[in-house]
């Protein structure tokens, strides 16, 4: 059996769908949050650091080693919290 390697963007989608207990096709397109090809390329070339973004109600952090951490991001019905890159 041939095993294929998943890209970081594919693992983000799979991780969020698992955490959300939903089918990946039910999630919004990842492209609405971040360019998947750019995410894959940046993480592949990172030697240190992390990339964070909000996707489908989760704060996603991808470490330079490819580790993906998900944190739920509560949404206040009356406001949106801007995300800034530091």
N, C-alpha and C positions, 0 to 999 in steps of 0.2 A: 504494500500500500504506500503510495506517495503522499508525503505530508507537505503541505504548502505553508510557507511562512506568512503570517498575517502582518499587514502594515500597522503602524501605530494608529492611523485613523480608523481602520477596521476594528482594532481592539478597543478603541474609545467607544465606538457604536455598540459593540457587543457588551462592554462593561456597563454602559448606561442602560441598555435594554435589560440586562440581568438585574441591576440594582433597582430598576423601575418595574420589574416583573412584566415586561411588555415585549412584543415582537419588534425586532429592529426596524421593520418597515413601517411601524406605527410612529416612530420617532420623526421629528422634523429633520430635514436634510442637514447633515453636518456642515455643509457649505454655508448655511445661514449663520453659523457661528464662527467658522474659521475655514480657510481654504485647505482641504484635506491633503492635497499634493504638497503644498508649502509646509504644512505641519510635519508630514513624513520626511521631507527633505531637511528641515531644520533639526529635527530630533536626530536624524541619522548622522548629521555633521556636528552635533553638539558634543563637546568634551566635558562640559560641566554646566550646571544651571538647570532651569526648568522653564516650561511654557505653560501658562495658565489662561483659561478662557471659560466662559459660561456656555453650557450646552444643555438644552432640554431640562432646565431646572437644577442642574448640577454644576458646581465649580470643578472643572477638570484641570488637574495638574499633571503634566507629563515631564518626568525627570529625564536627565540626559542618558540614563541607562535604560530608558524605555518603560520604566515603572509608571503606572497610571494610578493616580489617587483621585477619588471622587468624594466630594462633599456636597450635601444638599444645600441649595441656596434658596432660603425662604424669600418669597416674593410678597411684598406689601401691596395689597390691592390698590392703594392710592398712589404709589410711587415706584419708580425704577431706580436702582442704584447703578450709577455708571461704573464701568470697570476700567481701571487705568493700569498701564504697564509700567512697572518700576524697574 
